[in-house]
Amino acid sequence: MIDKTAEARAAEAPGPRRDASATYFRFGVALFVVALLPRLYVALAWAAEPVWDGHYYDYGARRIAQGLGYSDDLTRLGQLVWHPWCHYPVGYSAFLALFYRVFGASSTVVAVVDAMTGAALAVVTWRLARYALSERRAAAAGLAVALYPGLVLYAGLEMTEPLAGLLTLAAFWIAVGDRRAVRGLVLGAGMLGVAALVRPQALLCAPFLALVLPRQAGASRVQRLRARAIGALIACVVALVPVLPWTVRNCRVMDGCALISTNGGWNLAIGSFPRATGRFETLKSSDGCRDVTGQVQQDRCWFAYGISQIRDHTSHWLGLIPAKLGYTFDHESFAVEYLHEARPSSWPEPRREAARSATTLFERLLVSAAALGVVAFRPRGAGSTVQGVLALAWALLVYTACFHDPVFWPLVLFACIVPWLPLRGAAESPAALLLGVALLATTVLMHAVFFGEDRYHMVVTPIFCILAAAALRDGRHARAVAQHAA
């Protein structure tokens, strides 16, 4: 006779079951197809000339595919002169260039590549979630990424966020999935370094890879902290290894050394100068950097200018943080606006407004559900009061967000902070979940310092999906240990 209760509990326990590799493979293939089909439709139906930053990513990819490197040509004294770049990170352009070199540079190639990248992101999200949640919840997280409207629309954009998310989550998956924790840490850190070539902020996640190291039995608190610190240091060093060849290239061909790109100082100035609003604003030479020539010199000038503005007008800079986080997390319209800019005839005003409203609604629902993912369900027993208070705090934040001026970023802060607190009754937060929270927290930190736009939350949308799938986990079974994937 089958013990139904034990079977149900096994299904809800975090981590995969060992005897279902064929089922997992079939589900992974099905999930990839489910994610791919709508993305292919969007990308092929609305493919157009890339706009905004996408124009530069595409141009850089074409130059790399032609064997000209990450560069453009300048006219000097009537002659074309090769001119190296590194203002934008090279990773996405280099990725596209691989396909341009083989299949030719066209909007169709971009459409297929971006659609497959988005579909792979759904599968990797599911694989990572299996180390944090039950099988059903992990599958729900993968399906949420596969069908989330904003990510589907993003397949029609020539932008970096899906690839950045894919590589970063792949690094986490590699790290938590290796049976040898140190090897997983090293391999995950290497992948994180590759992700940094697409989105340099990925390096901020490197120290958190030390979370995959097991606790040493009988070790004191100081010894455990020392082991984690050493692991974090190793991860940081290894994450720089894939980056250093590009840094050497920059030192050799640019007007100075740059680790990955030269838009950090520019972004800092945008978030701190007198005309700053909390979102992107175009800098002018009259704002502070007139006599600059090379990209590295310009970046250093704007960085120094931004630091001086923060030092001299600290209250102004701090006062912009809520606006910056609001522009990042309170709405979702970038994909619609990009598609409208690329092909205005396909997006008359009623369709444009309806699409913006729909994507924003889904984003707000997802953020609200994700914040609930850090609250455990404990109907009674120890910790039920603490978790009940957390649930009440969540409800108040949702009420404030919905019935006043839309302010959803406090829910994001709630999701960033609560998993690290030693609260009674909390559900298990394994490394796979905490790494995702670390990505979310470092994203919040970066855009509080620099500036916000809703495109930047697309990288952490898969983390929102994992947290939403974790909503109201049963805290009574919080200590079940996640098994390794088959």
C-alpha positions as CSV (number, residue, x, y, z in Angstrom):
1,M,0.0,0.0,0.0
2,I,1.4,3.4,-1.0
3,D,1.9,6.0,1.7
4,K,0.2,8.9,0.1
5,T,1.3,11.3,2.8
6,A,5.0,10.5,2.4
7,E,4.6,10.7,-1.4
8,A,3.1,14.1,-1.2
9,R,5.8,15.3,1.1
10,A,8.5,14.0,-1.2
11,A,6.9,15.9,-4.0
12,E,7.0,19.1,-1.9
13,A,10.6,18.6,-0.6
14,P,13.2,20.9,-2.2
15,G,15.4,19.3,-4.9
16,P,14.9,16.8,-7.7
17,R,14.3,13.1,-7.3
18,R,17.0,10.8,-8.5
19,D,15.0,8.3,-10.6
20,A,13.4,10.7,-13.1
21,S,16.2,11.8,-15.4
22,A,14.2,10.8,-18.5
23,T,11.2,12.7,-17.3
24,Y,13.3,15.8,-16.5
25,F,14.9,15.7,-20.0
26,R,11.5,15.5,-21.7
27,F,10.2,18.4,-19.5
28,G,13.3,20.4,-20.3
29,V,12.8,19.9,-24.1
30,A,9.1,20.7,-23.8
31,L,9.9,23.8,-21.8
32,F,12.4,25.0,-24.3
33,V,9.8,24.6,-27.1
34,V,7.1,26.3,-25.2
35,A,9.4,29.3,-24.6
36,L,10.8,29.3,-28.1
37,L,7.6,29.4,-30.2
38,P,6.2,32.7,-29.0
39,R,9.6,34.3,-29.0
40,L,10.3,33.2,-32.6
41,Y,6.9,34.6,-33.6
42,V,7.6,38.0,-31.9
43,A,11.2,38.2,-33.2
44,L,10.4,37.3,-36.8
45,A,7.1,39.2,-37.1
46,W,8.5,42.4,-35.6
47,A,12.2,42.2,-36.6
48,A,13.4,45.6,-37.8
49,E,16.5,47.8,-37.8
50,P,18.0,47.9,-34.2
51,V,17.5,51.2,-32.4
52,W,19.0,52.9,-29.3
53,D,21.7,50.8,-27.7
54,G,20.8,47.9,-30.0
55,H,22.2,49.9,-32.9
56,Y,25.6,49.9,-31.3
57,Y,25.5,46.3,-30.3
58,D,24.6,45.3,-33.8
59,Y,27.3,47.5,-35.4
60,G,29.9,46.2,-33.0
61,A,28.9,42.6,-33.9
62,R,29.2,43.3,-37.6
63,R,32.6,44.7,-37.2
64,I,33.8,41.8,-35.1
65,A,32.3,39.3,-37.7
66,Q,34.2,41.1,-40.4
67,G,37.5,40.6,-38.5
68,L,37.8,44.3,-37.6
69,G,37.4,43.9,-33.9
70,Y,35.3,45.9,-31.6
71,S,35.8,49.2,-33.4
72,D,34.7,51.8,-36.0
73,D,36.4,53.9,-38.5
74,L,37.2,57.6,-38.1
75,T,38.0,60.0,-40.9
76,R,41.3,61.9,-40.3
77,L,42.8,64.1,-42.9
78,G,40.6,62.4,-45.5
79,Q,41.8,58.9,-44.5
80,L,39.8,56.2,-42.7
81,V,41.5,55.3,-39.5
82,W,40.7,52.2,-37.4
83,H,39.4,53.3,-34.0
84,P,38.9,50.8,-31.2
85,W,35.9,50.8,-28.8
86,C,35.1,49.7,-25.3
87,H,32.4,52.1,-24.2
88,Y,29.8,49.3,-24.2
89,P,30.7,45.8,-22.8
90,V,31.8,43.6,-25.7
91,G,30.1,40.3,-24.7
92,Y,26.8,40.6,-26.5
93,S,28.3,41.9,-29.7
94,A,30.9,39.2,-29.6
95,F,28.1,36.6,-29.1
96,L,26.1,37.8,-32.1
97,A,29.3,38.0,-34.2
98,L,29.7,34.2,-33.9
99,F,26.4,33.8,-35.7
100,Y,27.0,36.7,-38.1
101,R,30.2,35.1,-39.2
102,V,28.5,31.7,-40.0
103,F,25.1,32.8,-41.2
104,G,25.5,36.4,-42.2
105,A,24.5,39.6,-40.5
106,S,20.7,40.0,-40.8
107,S,17.7,40.7,-38.6
108,T,16.5,37.1,-39.1
109,V,19.7,35.8,-37.6
110,V,19.3,38.1,-34.6
111,A,15.7,37.1,-34.2
112,V,16.5,33.4,-34.1
113,V,19.5,33.8,-31.8
114,D,17.6,36.0,-29.3
115,A,14.6,33.7,-29.3
116,M,16.8,30.7,-28.5
117,T,18.6,32.7,-25.8
118,G,15.3,33.5,-24.2
119,A,14.1,29.9,-24.4
120,A,17.4,28.7,-22.9
121,L,16.9,31.1,-20.1
122,A,13.6,29.4,-19.2
123,V,15.3,26.0,-19.0
124,V,18.2,27.3,-16.9
125,T,15.8,29.0,-14.5
126,W,14.0,25.7,-14.1
127,R,17.2,23.8,-13.5
128,L,18.5,26.3,-10.9
129,A,15.1,26.4,-9.2
130,R,15.2,22.6,-8.7
131,Y,18.0,23.2,-6.1
132,A,15.8,25.6,-4.2
133,L,12.2,24.4,-4.5
134,S,10.1,21.3,-5.0
135,E,9.7,19.9,-8.4
136,R,6.3,21.4,-9.0
137,R,7.4,24.9,-7.9
138,A,10.6,24.7,-10.0
139,A,8.6,23.7,-13.0
140,A,6.2,26.7,-12.3
141,A,9.3,29.0,-12.2
142,G,10.5,27.8,-15.6
143,L,7.0,28.1,-17.1
144,A,6.7,31.6,-15.8
145,V,9.9,32.6,-17.5
146,A,8.8,30.8,-20.7
147,L,5.5,32.7,-20.9
148,Y,6.1,36.0,-19.2
149,P,5.0,38.6,-21.7
150,G,7.9,41.0,-21.1
151,L,10.5,38.4,-21.7
152,V,8.6,37.1,-24.8
153,L,8.6,40.6,-26.3
154,Y,12.3,41.0,-25.5
155,A,13.0,38.5,-28.2
156,G,12.3,41.2,-30.7
157,L,14.9,43.5,-29.2
158,E,18.6,43.5,-30.0
159,M,19.5,44.0,-26.3
160,T,21.8,42.4,-23.8
161,E,19.5,41.5,-20.8
162,P,18.4,38.0,-21.8
163,L,21.9,36.8,-22.5
164,A,23.2,38.5,-19.3
165,G,20.5,36.7,-17.3
166,L,21.2,33.4,-19.0
167,L,24.9,33.4,-18.3
168,T,24.5,34.6,-14.7
169,L,21.9,32.0,-13.8
170,A,24.0,29.4,-15.6
171,A,26.9,30.3,-13.3
172,F,24.6,29.8,-10.3
173,W,23.3,26.5,-11.6
174,I,26.9,25.2,-12.3
175,A,28.0,26.3,-8.8
176,V,25.1,24.6,-6.9
177,G,24.8,21.6,-9.1
178,D,28.4,20.2,-8.7
179,R,28.7,17.5,-6.2
180,R,32.2,18.8,-5.4
181,A,31.5,22.2,-3.9
182,V,34.9,23.8,-4.5
183,R,34.9,22.7,-8.1
184,G,31.4,24.1,-8.5
185,L,32.5,27.4,-7.0
186,V,35.4,27.6,-9.4
187,L,33.5,26.7,-12.5
188,G,30.6,28.9,-11.5
189,A,32.9,31.8,-11.0
190,G,34.5,31.3,-14.4
191,M,31.0,31.4,-16.0
192,L,30.2,34.5,-14.0
193,G,33.3,36.1,-15.5
194,V,31.9,35.4,-19.0
195,A,28.6,36.9,-17.9
196,A,30.5,40.0,-16.8
197,L,31.7,40.6,-20.4
198,V,28.0,41.1,-21.2
199,R,27.0,42.8,-17.9
200,P,29.9,43.9,-15.7
201,Q,27.7,44.0,-12.6
202,A,27.8,40.2,-12.7
203,L,31.1,40.4,-10.9
204,L,29.3,41.7,-7.8
205,C,27.8,38.3,-7.4
206,A,31.1,36.5,-7.3
207,P,31.6,36.6,-3.5
208,F,28.2,35.1,-2.9
209,L,29.3,31.9,-4.7
210,A,30.9,31.0,-1.4
211,L,27.4,30.1,-0.2
212,V,27.7,26.8,-2.0
213,L,30.5,25.6,0.4
214,P,29.1,23.2,2.9
215,R,29.3,23.9,6.6
216,Q,32.1,22.1,8.3
217,A,30.9,19.8,11.1
218,G,32.3,20.9,14.5
219,A,33.8,24.1,13.1
220,S,33.4,27.3,15.2
221,R,31.7,30.4,13.8
222,V,35.0,32.1,13.2
223,Q,36.3,29.0,11.2
224,R,33.1,29.0,9.1
225,L,33.4,32.7,8.4
226,R,37.1,32.2,7.4
227,A,36.2,29.4,5.0
228,R,33.5,31.5,3.4
229,A,35.8,34.5,3.1
230,I,38.5,32.3,1.4
231,G,35.8,30.9,-0.9
232,A,34.6,34.4,-1.8
233,L,38.1,35.5,-2.5
234,I,38.8,32.5,-4.7
235,A,35.5,33.2,-6.6
236,C,36.4,36.8,-7.2
237,V,39.9,35.9,-8.5
238,V,38.5,33.2,-10.8
239,A,35.7,35.4,-12.1
240,L,38.4,37.9,-13.3
241,V,40.2,35.3,-15.4
242,P,37.8,35.4,-18.4
243,V,37.9,39.2,-18.2
244,L,41.6,39.8,-18.1
245,P,42.4,39.1,-21.8
246,W,39.9,41.8,-22.7
247,T,41.4,44.2,-20.1
248,V,44.9,43.6,-21.7
249,R,43.4,44.4,-25.1
250,N,42.0,47.6,-23.8
251,C,45.3,48.6,-22.2
252,R,47.0,47.9,-25.5
253,V,44.8,49.7,-28.0
254,M,42.8,52.2,-26.0
255,D,44.0,55.5,-24.5
256,G,44.3,53.8,-21.1
257,C,43.4,50.7,-19.2
258,A,39.7,49.7,-18.7
259,L,38.6,46.5,-17.0
260,I,35.6,45.8,-19.3
261,S,33.9,49.0,-20.6
262,T,34.1,52.7,-20.2
263,N,30.5,53.6,-19.5
264,G,30.7,53.4,-15.7
265,G,31.8,57.0,-15.1
266,W,29.2,58.2,-17.6
267,N,26.5,56.3,-15.8
268,L,27.6,57.6,-12.4
269,A,27.5,61.2,-13.7
270,I,24.0,60.7,-15.1
271,G,22.8,59.6,-11.6
272,S,24.4,62.5,-9.7
273,F,24.8,65.6,-11.8
274,P,22.6,68.7,-11.2
275,R,20.1,67.8,-13.9
276,A,19.8,64.2,-12.7
277,T,16.2,62.9,-12.5
278,G,16.9,59.3,-11.5
279,R,16.6,58.0,-15.0
280,F,18.7,58.3,-18.2
281,E,19.6,61.9,-19.2
282,T,22.0,62.8,-22.0
283,L,25.2,64.3,-20.7
284,K,26.7,67.3,-22.5
285,S,30.2,68.5,-22.6
286,S,29.0,71.7,-20.9
287,D,28.0,69.5,-17.9
288,G,31.6,69.0,-16.9
289,C,33.9,67.2,-19.3
290,R,34.9,69.4,-22.2
291,D,38.5,68.6,-23.1
292,V,38.5,64.9,-23.5
293,T,39.5,62.8,-26.5
294,G,39.7,59.0,-25.8
295,Q,37.0,56.8,-24.3
296,V,39.0,56.0,-21.2
297,Q,39.9,59.6,-20.6
298,Q,36.2,60.5,-21.0
299,D,35.2,57.8,-18.6
300,R,37.7,58.8,-15.9
301,C,36.6,62.5,-16.3
302,W,32.9,61.6,-15.8
303,F,33.7,59.3,-12.9
304,A,35.6,62.0,-11.1
305,Y,32.8,64.5,-11.9
306,G,30.2,62.1,-10.5
307,I,32.2,61.5,-7.3
308,S,32.6,65.2,-6.8
309,Q,28.8,65.8,-7.2
310,I,28.0,63.0,-4.7
311,R,30.5,64.5,-2.2
312,D,29.4,68.1,-2.6
313,H,25.6,67.4,-3.0
314,T,25.1,64.2,-1.0
315,S,21.5,65.0,0.0
316,H,20.5,65.5,-3.6
317,W,22.1,62.2,-4.7
318,L,20.5,60.3,-1.8
319,G,17.1,61.9,-2.5
320,L,17.2,60.5,-6.0
321,I,17.4,56.9,-4.8
322,P,13.6,56.3,-4.5
323,A,13.1,57.8,-8.0
324,K,15.9,55.6,-9.4
325,L,14.4,52.4,-7.9
326,G,10.9,53.5,-9.1
327,Y,12.1,53.9,-12.7
328,T,13.7,50.4,-12.4
329,F,10.9,48.4,-10.7
330,D,7.6,50.3,-10.8
331,H,6.7,49.7,-14.4
332,E,7.7,47.8,-17.6
333,S,7.5,49.6,-20.9
334,F,10.9,49.4,-22.5
335,A,10.3,46.5,-24.8
336,V,7.1,48.1,-26.2
337,E,8.8,51.4,-26.7
338,Y,11.8,49.8,-28.4
339,L,9.5,47.9,-30.8
340,H,7.5,51.1,-31.4
341,E,10.7,53.1,-32.2
342,A,11.9,50.3,-34.5
343,R,8.6,50.0,-36.4
344,P,6.1,52.8,-35.6
345,S,3.6,51.7,-38.2
346,S,3.1,48.4,-36.3
347,W,2.4,50.2,-33.0
348,P,-0.3,52.7,-33.4
349,E,-1.0,54.7,-30.2
350,P,-3.9,52.5,-28.9
351,R,-1.9,49.3,-29.3
352,R,1.2,50.9,-27.8
353,E,-0.7,52.1,-24.7
354,A,-2.5,48.8,-24.2
355,A,0.7,46.9,-24.5
356,R,2.5,49.1,-22.0
357,S,-0.4,48.8,-19.6
358,A,-0.4,45.0,-20.0
359,T,3.3,44.5,-19.5
360,T,3.3,46.8,-16.5
361,L,0.4,45.0,-14.9
362,F,2.2,41.6,-15.3
363,E,5.4,43.0,-13.9
364,R,3.6,44.4,-10.8
365,L,1.8,41.2,-10.2
366,L,5.1,39.3,-10.5
367,V,7.0,41.6,-8.1
368,S,4.2,41.3,-5.6
369,A,4.2,37.5,-5.8
370,A,8.0,37.4,-5.6
371,A,8.0,39.4,-2.4
372,L,5.6,36.8,-1.0
373,G,8.1,34.2,-1.8
374,V,10.2,35.1,1.2
375,V,7.3,34.4,3.6
376,A,6.8,30.9,4.9
377,F,3.4,29.3,5.5
378,R,3.1,28.1,9.0
379,P,-0.5,27.7,10.1
380,R,0.5,27.0,13.7
381,G,3.5,26.1,15.9
382,A,6.8,27.9,16.5
383,G,7.4,30.8,14.2
384,S,3.9,31.1,12.9
385,T,3.6,34.6,14.6
386,V,6.8,35.8,13.0
387,Q,5.8,34.6,9.6
388,G,2.3,36.1,10.1
389,V,3.8,39.5,10.8
390,L,5.9,39.2,7.6
391,A,2.7,38.3,5.7
392,L,1.0,41.4,7.2
393,A,4.0,43.6,6.2
394,W,3.8,42.2,2.7
395,A,0.0,42.9,2.5
396,L,0.6,46.5,3.7
397,L,3.3,47.0,1.1
398,V,1.0,45.7,-1.7
399,Y,-1.8,47.9,-0.5
400,T,0.4,51.0,-0.5
401,A,1.8,50.1,-3.9
402,C,-1.6,49.6,-5.5
403,F,-3.8,52.2,-3.9
404,H,-1.5,55.2,-3.9
405,D,1.0,56.3,-6.5
406,P,2.4,53.1,-7.9
407,V,5.4,52.3,-5.7
408,F,6.5,48.7,-6.0
409,W,10.2,49.0,-5.3
410,P,9.7,48.6,-1.5
411,L,8.4,45.1,-2.3
412,V,11.7,44.4,-4.1
413,L,13.7,45.6,-1.0
414,F,11.5,43.3,1.1
415,A,12.5,40.4,-1.1
416,C,16.2,41.3,-0.9
417,I,16.4,41.6,2.9
418,V,14.1,39.1,4.5
419,P,15.9,35.9,3.2
420,W,19.1,36.9,5.1
421,L,17.4,37.4,8.4
422,P,17.5,34.6,11.1
423,L,13.7,34.7,11.6
424,R,11.8,31.9,13.4
425,G,9.6,29.8,11.1
426,A,11.4,30.8,8.0
427,A,11.4,28.3,5.1
428,E,14.7,26.9,3.9
429,S,16.8,29.3,1.8
430,P,19.4,27.1,0.1
431,A,22.3,28.5,-1.9
432,A,20.4,28.4,-5.2
433,L,17.7,30.7,-3.8
434,L,20.2,33.0,-2.0
435,L,22.3,33.4,-5.1
436,G,19.2,34.7,-6.9
437,V,18.5,37.1,-4.1
438,A,22.1,38.3,-4.2
439,L,21.7,39.0,-7.9
440,L,18.5,41.0,-7.1
441,A,20.1,42.9,-4.2
442,T,23.2,43.8,-6.3
443,T,20.9,45.1,-9.1
444,V,19.1,47.2,-6.6
445,L,22.4,48.6,-5.2
446,M,23.8,49.4,-8.7
447,H,20.8,51.4,-9.8
448,A,20.4,53.2,-6.5
449,V,24.0,54.4,-7.1
450,F,23.7,55.1,-10.8
451,F,20.3,55.6,-12.4
452,G,17.2,53.5,-13.2
453,E,15.3,52.4,-16.2
454,D,12.8,49.5,-16.4
455,R,15.0,47.6,-18.9
456,Y,17.4,46.8,-16.1
457,H,15.0,44.7,-14.1
458,M,14.7,42.3,-17.0
459,V,17.9,40.6,-15.9
460,V,16.3,39.7,-12.6
461,T,12.9,38.8,-13.9
462,P,13.8,35.1,-13.7
463,I,14.7,35.6,-10.1
464,F,11.3,37.1,-9.5
465,C,9.8,34.0,-11.2
466,I,11.7,31.7,-8.8
467,L,10.7,33.7,-5.8
468,A,7.0,33.9,-6.9
469,A,7.1,30.1,-7.3
470,A,8.4,29.9,-3.7
471,A,5.5,31.9,-2.3
472,L,4.0,30.5,0.9
473,R,6.2,27.4,1.1
474,D,5.4,25.2,4.1
475,G,7.8,26.1,6.8
476,R,7.1,22.8,8.7
477,H,9.2,21.0,6.1
478,A,11.8,23.8,5.8
479,R,14.8,21.7,6.7
480,A,14.6,19.1,3.8
481,V,17.9,18.9,2.0
482,A,18.1,19.5,-1.7
483,Q,19.4,16.6,-3.8
484,H,21.6,17.0,-6.8
485,A,20.0,17.1,-10.3
486,A,20.1,13.9,-12.3
